[in-house]
C-alpha cells in the first residue's frame, strides 16, 4: 500500500516533467537564456531585500556560476558569435565573476548586469 502511495507522486512528477518539456520545446533558446538571466536578477534582488547573509552568499554563488558559464561558452572557439561581441561579453562576464567572488559582492551591480543580459536577449528575440 505504501508503494502505491509513492507511485502517485512519481506519476504526477513524470507528467509535470513531460508538460514542462513540451512547453519549453516551443520556446527558442534565446527566450530560455533570457529567462536564466531574469531569474538570476530576481534572486539577486530578493537577496538584497532579504538582507540575510546566507541569501546574499547563495545569490552571489548563483551569479558566479551563471557568469563563469557565459564566459566559458563565449570564449569557446566553436562559438558562432562575432569575435568582438564574444570578447565584450567575456569581459563583462569576467567582471561579474570577479564581483561575485568579492568579500562583499555588490548584488545590485550583479543584478543590473543580469537584467541587461536578459533585456538584450529579449530584444534580439523580438527583432528576429
PyMOL commands that set and color helices and strands:
alter all, ss='L'
color gray80, all
select helices_A, chain A and resi 2-25+29-50+53-75+83-100+107-127
alter helices_A, ss='H'
color red, helices_A
deselect
rebuild
show_as cartoon
